[in-house]
Amino acid sequence: MVISKQKREIPGTVLFDGEQARKGYALNKMCFSFNSAENRAEFVRDEDAYCAKYGLTPEQRAAIASRNVLQLLAAGGNVYYLAKFAGIFGLDMQDVGAQQTGMSKDAFKAKLIDAGR
């Protein structure tokens, strides 16, 4: 029996599948480490050294440096782990959602409220 693996595509969306999970393992592991205040402080002290400690790829390091959520997702980041990274800079999931949609945070919040009506 031959099983055909067809990749599902949603325009403008990076699907977090097995391939993305493997690609982003180091990035997500690093972001998970931010559960610890000590690790967050170490990252802030020397961001590049902290990224190197986890073996991030040049693509992942560039995305971290630019704080670009879409690049982080493309580099294998999982939004739930990326939230821990965003939290270091005082950002919440609405900030992340706004960046993903190209909207201001206020416009994104208004869209969420309207969708809930």
C-alpha positions, 0 to 999 in steps of 0.5 A: 500500500502506498500512502500519498503525503499531500501537504495542506496549504493555507495561503499566508499561513505556515502550518506547524507540521512535523517538518516545521517541528524538526526545523524549529526544534532548537528555536522552540527549545530555546524559547521554552527555556524562557520559562525561567527568569534566570534564562530570560536574564541571560538572553537579555545580557548576551542574545547572540551567545544565548542563541549560539548555546542552543545552536540556532541557524542563521535564519533563526538568529536573524529572525530573533534579532529582527523580532519578526514573528512571521520569520520566526514561524517560517524558521520553524517557530511554534507560536506557543513557544514564541509567546515566551520569547515575545514576553521578554519584551512585554509583548502578548499574543495580541501583539503577535497576532497583530504582527501576523496580520499586518495590523496595529494592535488596536485594529487587531483587538477590534477585529477580535471583538467584532468576531465575537459578536 
